Amino acid sequence: MPRQHMERARRSCMIPKAMRQAIGKLAALVLLLLGLFPAGAASAETLSGLARFVPDGAGARATTDGAEIILGLSQPVPYRLVLLDDPPRLAVELRTVDWGGADLSAFRAEGAVSGATTESATQEGSRIVFSLARPMVVEAAEMVRTGNAGARATLRLRLRDAPPEVFASMAARASGTEPPSGRADPPRRRQDGTRPLVVVIDPGHGGFDPGAEVEGVREADVVLRFARELRAAIRRRLGARVVLTRDDDAFVPLPVRLSRARAAGADLFISVHADTVARGRATGATVYTLSEDATDEATRILAERQDRADILAGVDLSATDDTVAAALMDMARRETMPRSERLARHIVEGIETSVGRLYKHPRMTAGFSVLRAPDIPSVLLEIGFLSDPRDRRNILDPAWRARLADGLAAAIERWALEDAAAAALLRR
């Protein structure tokens, strides 16, 4: 072959520099995922073929304030819960289940669940729809691995009575007939002090869920009042944008609270509560962050149940399998959890200097649902115990609440400055 032809052929086989760099990054990502998921672990989690309905132990039963539904499957699968109105129903959307002419007569409970229907597996998945005798919302849901080596799975749903208007609103939101509260814009860079801080405050409970109640004092009411006062204090001190997940006595489902925080572009998330203890004596404020032990479970729950377009800001995981989604959430948490810990530390110091009223163990960890956002520094603050007379008097005292709100605003300001400095170091 003439030399010029050989040179032309060699050049035609060369890969442009930009493409070589892209291939290198892709290879690095593949190696990262292989490191995160060793061959043995990956094979143990692989789900092959259709899951099958398992009738053993499946069924529905009425409870004092709702119903319980148990659904057995031959293997765990991702699922999503959707409320449907007129008449009230609960749809469980699953990834490809073979119902095999299942006998669904067990899914009847007088006065609670009047029956169930199934839809055959398609490319979009499968679903089973439970007809509800009255409006009920999902209070708890979990898919538990059962059988040898967790080969089977049981989906347990606990339903709770709800006012018709609450049920209708939640069903409308799920069906898309109610205007959404908004999606987050494409992810902004981490707060670095060059733009106003966005703080989301989550007053716990609300609506038909009053939370703790002692001597006529309802947790839902006192934490909403304090959340409004804290909003004003933060605005005065920081000039920040402050958003409440609820600004009236309304029930807001836990996943919606996180969705509202992400839609607001939250730089930090504070859930406010005021609990009680049934036995013994507890007093003072407590600050919780997500437990290390709870992170795997939190990731699993988000991957299975949360709207997959709404797990990470600006990242649509709708077409992503659970393994990759879990990897991305884990990487996000590695950055977020230390930031949450620093926020909790500053809040404890702010409470100590402003009102000096702390629980004997003021820093604790737990698997609270509202702390599961992988990409938003989050804490849950118990401002005191309504079961303690002194705490209760303080929580009802406007002057005490004002000092606490000012102390928390100062704590958030210190955290924001420290967090911005850390962000600047990361960019170097």
RACOR-V629486 format. One record per backbone hydrogen bond with DSSP energy under -1.0 kcal/mol. NH is the residue of the N-H (numbers start at 1). CO is the residue of the C=O. Records with the same first field share a line. If there is no record, write none. Layout:
NH=CO + CO
//
This chain:
6=2
7=3
8=4
9=5
10=6
11=7
12=8
13=9
14=11
20=16
21=17
22=18
23=19
24=20
25=21
26=22
27=23
28=24
29=25
30=26
31=27
32=28
33=29
34=30
35=31
36=32
37=33
42=38
43=39
44=40
45=41
51=96
53=98
54=72
58=55
59=70
60=106
61=68
63=66
67=159
68=61
69=157
70=59
71=155
73=153
74=52
80=93
82=91
84=89
89=84
90=130
91=82
92=128
93=80
94=126
95=78
96=94
98=51
107=104
108=106
109=113
112=109
113=109
114=131
117=129
119=127
122=125
125=122
126=94
127=119
128=92
129=117
130=90
131=115
132=88
133=112
137=160
139=158
140=158
142=156
144=154
146=152
150=147
151=148
152=146
153=73
154=144
155=71
156=142
157=69
158=140
159=67
160=137
161=65
162=135
167=163
168=164
169=165
170=166
171=167
172=168
173=169
174=170
175=171
177=172
178=172
199=241
200=268
201=243
202=270
204=272
206=209
209=206
214=217
217=214
219=212
220=210
222=218
223=219
224=220
225=221
226=222
227=223
228=224
229=225
230=226
231=227
232=228
233=229
234=230
235=231
236=232
237=233
238=234
239=235
241=197
243=199
245=201
250=248
257=253
258=254
259=255
260=256
261=257
262=258
263=259
264=260
265=262
266=261
267=198
268=198
269=377
270=200
271=379
272=202
273=381
285=357
286=382
287=362
288=380
289=364
291=366
298=294
299=295
300=296
301=297
302=298
303=299
304=300
305=301
310=307
315=312
317=308
320=317
325=321
326=322
327=323
328=324
329=325
330=326
331=327
332=328
333=329
334=330
336=332
337=333
340=336
341=337
342=338
343=339
344=340
345=341
346=342
347=343
348=344
349=345
350=346
351=347
352=348
353=349
354=350
355=351
356=351
359=285
364=287
366=289
371=368
372=369
379=269
380=288
381=271
382=286
383=273
386=275
388=385
392=388
393=389
394=390
395=391
396=392
397=394
401=397
402=398
403=399
404=400
405=401
406=402
407=403
408=404
409=405
410=406
411=407
412=408
413=409
414=410
415=411
416=412
417=413
418=414
419=415
420=416
421=417
422=418
423=419
424=420
425=421
426=422
427=423
//
